[in-house]
Amino acid sequence: MDPGAALVAALLCTPPVGAPPAPAAPSAQAPAAFSTISGRPPEPPLKRVEPRIWDAQLNASVYAPVMRDGQVQTMALSRIMVWMPVVLQSTWSQVSPDSIRTEIWVQGEKAPNAKLRTTTRQGLAQGMMAVGIAIPDANGQSIKWTAAWTEQCWSSVVDERAAAAITWPAEWPAEAQESLKPSPGIESGHEDFRKFVDKASGGNLRAVTPWIAAKELVRATIQAFTAVDADGTRVENGFPRGIVFNGAWNAMNAGTGSCHDVAAACVAVLRAAGIPARVVLGMAEQSNSAGTSQRTRFISWCEFFLPGAGWVPFSPNDLRGSIRGGITVDRPWKNFGTWDDLNRCLPICYGFASPVPGAVTMPYPAGYAWTANGVIDLSRSSDVVTLQITSRGRAKE
């Protein structure tokens, strides 16, 4: 899917409270502060609690395609930049700017720090920034890079009764306006989503408050799916390569999709209803079905904007089982507003498209993007993407 790009105004960000910065390699030295923010701390009836600090890392390897005769094509690497999006500060997370560090290997040889060039882009879509790693010019068959950072995350608590009493605003604030618009894979402007909203709300959407309307619409969206791949990891030839993502409109039409498609569909429906919402693509440690082992993988969750309070987090994947039993919207929903384990979920970016203008992804989202003038066929190349997070423990408020 071709990623789009959008530009938004930037606001000032501060480093995490109580988060000791990890040592930064000289090649990845970042300024002490960036003019990038994706959300302010919450206001009542929302509250953030239980902060935790994590060390996180994304590792990616790209290999030249193998031809039909078994020969491996050489990639001509010239003026290629790999971009890693960063949610520097949001309502529920903060990244320590001077903890960001990068490394790169070409043909198995690590690029010296003196020759490794990095840059940053600020004021991107949804208040994100991006770290760019310049690939050394070369002819080769493989490249590998890592991006690592330190992040503080909070869990969320909401006063349900107070949230349900908040009324519709005359106009949504500037920080939420972008989250009312369609975006790649979240086709909220499509007539089918408007029809879905009318049907789910009985044509009386604003007869209830935004909190109740959001609950009703999210439940209807989740119930529209008959089958869901709860893992959502794209695995090819035994290697993880990103996520399974078909887009909100395709998934809703089919009634099936991945957990990432369900998140996109929830956001598309909320936007079609005039409620600002966005998808968060992030990472978390997940246990296998037997509960015997854990691995770090991509996850997706959602946020919608509640006037005067901020961004409300919710997990469609966790809600799928809990709201099918007829639980009413006037009762608390676990992982909707109040989310005990949100402090274990580390954001990478908002949405599934690169926020960097002119950058492209592989044929599926994998947490990074390229700008390239070299001869490299991303549609035929193979990549392997792995994630790592290590807890530093609880932080002080």
Sequence and secondary structure as in RCSB ss.txt:
>XXXX:A:sequence
MDPGAALVAALLCTPPVGAPPAPAAPSAQAPAAFSTISGRPPEPPLKRVEPRIWDAQLNASVYAPVMRDGQVQTM
ALSRIMVWMPVVLQSTWSQVSPDSIRTEIWVQGEKAPNAKLRTTTRQGLAQGMMAVGIAIPDANGQSIKWTAAWT
EQCWSSVVDERAAAAITWPAEWPAEAQESLKPSPGIESGHEDFRKFVDKASGGNLRAVTPWIAAKELVRATIQAF
TAVDADGTRVENGFPRGIVFNGAWNAMNAGTGSCHDVAAACVAVLRAAGIPARVVLGMAEQSNSAGTSQRTRFIS
WCEFFLPGAGWVPFSPNDLRGSIRGGITVDRPWKNFGTWDDLNRCLPICYGFASPVPGAVTMPYPAGYAWTANGV
IDLSRSSDVVTLQITSRGRAKE
>XXXX:A:secstr
      B         TT       GGG   S  S  S     TTEEEEEEEEEEEEEEEEEE  B TTS B  E
EE SEEEEEEE  B SSEEE GGG EEEEEETTEE  GGG  EEEE SBGGG EEEEEEE  EEESEEEEEEEEE
EEEEEEEE HHHHHT    SS  HHHHGGGS BTTB TTSHHHHHHHHHHHTT GGGS HHHHHHHHHHHHHHT 
SEEESS EEEETTEEEEE    HHHHHHHTEEEHHHHHHHHHHHHHHTT  EEEEEEEEEEE TTSS EEEEEEE
EEEEEETTTEEEEE HHHHHHHTTT   TTS  TTBS BTTGGG EEEEESSS SSTT B  SS  S EEEE SB
  TTT EEEEEEEEEEEEE   
